Structures are given as structure tokens and as C-alpha cells.
């Protein structure tokens, strides 16, 4: 499950930084931050749905979740010792699951983009605010307070 969580986080992170290129404006209005907060909440919901769907895909493939995670971790770290122990059937199932994940990623990516735009914030501005969040602790606190209300 840990690997699935990491995978879905990668989907969100890929979304957050996909457009890049814009230099973040220093000032973020309360209204803008409110829109950002609503978009983040929507993205979290989509992310939870993605995690659940990914777990279903693994389950439907016939893999035990622990075994899938072991293989996935081995693939990510290029652990050839573990990868060499895969049966042909496991290898095909694993590749099939990853192919489904890739297809699902595009769907969830689109849903996340729509969630942002629905909150009256451009994707570029959302990315710029997300970038500011990495270093601006005052902005982080403002967002945290806003999301707790």
C-alpha cells in the first residue's frame, strides 16, 4: 500500500509542477488563497479515489498487495536480484498493472486540472502558489488556517 500511496503522490506532484516556467508572484490574496485551498481539497479527494482505484487494479490483477509492492519497489530501485525471481506470469501481470496505472494517470490528471480551473484559478497560478508554499512559511500558515475553517 505504501508504494501505491507514493505512486498517487507522484501523480499529484507531477500535476503541481507540470507547467512550471512561471515565476511565482510574491503576494497571494486571501481570495486567491481560498481558491487554491478549495482546489487542493478537491485534488486530495481525487487523489484518494486514485489510490483506491489503483488498489482495485492490483487486486483484480491477481497480485497480493504486498507482492506487488515488493516487485514495484524492486523495479524502482533496479533491484535485479528480486526482479530476476519473477515468473513470466508475474512479469506480464506487473507490466499490465503498470500500463493500467499509466492510462489512469491521464484521467486523474485531467480531473485535477478541471478541479483547479473550477475554483477560478489558472493552472499556472496554482503551480506558482504551490511553488511558493515550499519556502514561504507565512503562506503555509495562512493556507493551514484557511483549510481548518
N, C-alpha and C positions, 0 to 999 in steps of 0.2 A: 504494500500500500504506500509505503514511503516513496517508492520510485514513481508511482502514479501521481502522488502529490507533487513531487518535483517536476514531473512532466507537465502537469497542468500549470504549475507556476511558471515554467518556461514559456508556455503559451501566452500567459498574461504579460510576462516580461518582454517577450518578442513584440507583443502589441504595443506596449508602452514606449518602446524605442524604435519602432519600425519606421517612422517618418523622419525622426531626427532632424538635423540641419538647422533648425530654428534656434536662435539664441533666446533663452528664457528672459522674459521681462521681469524686472525685479519686483514690481508691485503686482499683487494679486488682490483684487477687490473681494469684499465679502460675498457679493453676488456670484462672482466667478468661482470663488472657492466653494460656495454652496452647490453650484452646478457640478464642479469637479467631484465633490463628496457624493452627490447623487449618482454620478457616473461610476465612481469607484464601488459604491454599494451594488449597483447593477452588475458590474463586472464580477464582483465577488459571487453573486448569485449564479451567473453564467459559469464561472469557474467551478463552483460546487456541482453544477449539472454536468460539466465536462468530466470532472473526477468520477462521478457516479457512472456516467456512460462509459468511460474508459475501463472501469472495473467490470462492468457488464460485458464489454467486449472480451476482456481477458477471461472471464468466467465462461462465456459462450465458446471460446476457442478450445476449451478443454484443459487449459492450464490451471494448476493450483496457483493462487496469487503469489505465494512465497517462491515457487519455482520460476514463475515469470519474472519476478523482481530480481531473483538471482541471475537469470540469463540477461536481463536488461542491464543490470549493474556490470556484469562481465563485458557486455557489448560497449558500454560507455567508457569503461576503463581499459578496454582492449585486453582483457584477461583471457589470453589464448588457451591457457590450461583448462579453464571452465568451458570456454566455447568449443574446444575440441571434444568435450564429452557429450555434446548434443547429438541426439539421434537425428536421422534425416527428417522424421516426423516432427520432432520438436523444432527443428530449424525452420521447416516450412510453416508450422503454426506461428512461430515467433515472427517470421517475416510477414505473415498475413495480418497479425495483430498490429504490427508497426505500420503497415500500409493503411489499415483502417484508421489508426491514430492520425496519420498524415491527412487523410481525407477529412476527418472530423475537425482537425485543426483549422482548416479553411472555413468551415461552417461556424465554429465558435469565434474565430477571428472576426468574421463578418458581424456576428451578433454583438460582440464587444464594441466594434466600431459604431454600429447603429445605436447602442446604448449611450455612447458618448454624445453623438450628434443629437440624439433625442433630448439631451439635457442642455441644449443650446450652447454647446462649446465645440469648437473645431478640434479635429484630431491633432492638429499641430499645436494648438494651445494646450490641450490636455497633456501632450507629451512634454511641452515646455514646463508646465506646472509640476508634472511628475519628476522631471529632472531637478527642478528647484527643491522638491521635497527631500532629495537625497542629502542636501547640505544645509538647508535653511531650517534650523530647529524651531524658530518662532512660527514659521509657516506650518511645520509639522504639528505644533501645539494647537494652532488655530484650527487646523483640519480635525485633529483629535477631538477638540471641544465641540466643533460643529457636528461631528458624527455621533457624539454621545447625546446630543439634544434630541 
